[in-house]
């Protein structure tokens, strides 16, 4: 099965979060900066995402699902302004 994003790209971004907690948005922002072509592929498939976007599934959801198997979920924390929910997942590598 072909994945939309190369799992090595997920691991490469995770390697930037060694020894520190991060949330899904922080991971996504680093992913966008590191792999802009992959991010554009996700946006063209799922839409931009974010508060008021109207899409249940977004590039952020896609990346969060990858994090479920690549990182350790810690807890839900208050989300930053503009996030589509009042809470956001906090992870550790």
C-alpha positions in Angstrom: 0.0 0.0 0.0 1.4 3.4 -1.0 1.2 6.1 1.6 0.6 9.7 0.8 3.6 10.8 2.9 6.8 8.8 3.1 7.1 7.5 6.6 10.8 8.5 6.6 9.6 12.2 6.4 7.5 11.7 9.5 10.5 10.3 11.3 12.7 13.1 10.1 10.4 15.7 11.5 10.1 13.7 14.8 13.8 13.8 15.1 13.6 17.5 15.6 11.5 17.0 18.8 13.9 14.8 20.8 13.6 15.5 24.5 10.7 17.9 24.3 6.9 17.7 24.2 5.1 19.1 21.2 1.5 19.4 20.0 0.0 18.4 16.6 0.2 22.0 15.3 3.9 22.4 16.2 4.6 19.1 14.4 2.5 20.2 11.4 4.3 23.5 11.2 7.7 21.8 11.2 6.5 19.3 8.7 5.3 22.1 6.3 8.7 23.8 6.6 10.7 20.6 6.1 8.6 19.0 3.4 6.5 21.7 1.6 5.7 19.5 -1.4 4.3 16.8 0.9 2.2 19.4 2.7 0.8 20.7 -0.6 -0.1 17.1 -1.6 -2.0 16.8 1.7 -3.7 20.2 1.2 -4.8 19.3 -2.4 -6.2 16.0 -1.1 -7.9 17.2 2.1 -8.2 21.0 2.0 -6.3 23.5 4.2 -7.9 22.6 7.5 -8.1 24.9 10.5 -10.9 26.6 12.4 -14.0 27.2 10.3 -12.7 25.2 7.3 -15.7 22.9 7.3 -13.7 19.8 6.7 -13.7 17.0 9.3 -10.5 15.5 7.9 -7.6 17.7 7.1 -3.8 17.5 6.7 -3.5 18.0 10.4 -5.7 15.0 11.0 -3.6 13.0 8.6 -0.4 13.9 10.5 -2.0 13.3 13.9 -2.9 9.8 12.8 0.7 9.2 11.7 1.8 10.4 15.1 -0.4 7.8 16.8 2.0 5.1 15.7 5.3 7.1 15.5 5.2 9.0 18.8 3.6 8.7 22.3 0.4 10.6 23.1 0.6 12.3 26.5 -2.6 14.2 27.0 -5.0 16.8 25.7 -4.0 20.4 26.3 -5.7 23.8 25.6 -5.5 24.5 21.9 -3.9 27.6 20.4 -6.2 30.2 18.8 -7.4 29.2 15.4 -7.4 25.4 16.1 -10.7 23.8 15.2 -11.2 22.3 18.7 -10.7 23.6 22.2 -8.0 21.0 22.9 -5.0 19.6 21.0 -3.0 16.5 21.4 0.4 16.7 23.2 3.0 14.2 22.2 6.5 13.1 23.1 9.0 11.4 20.9 
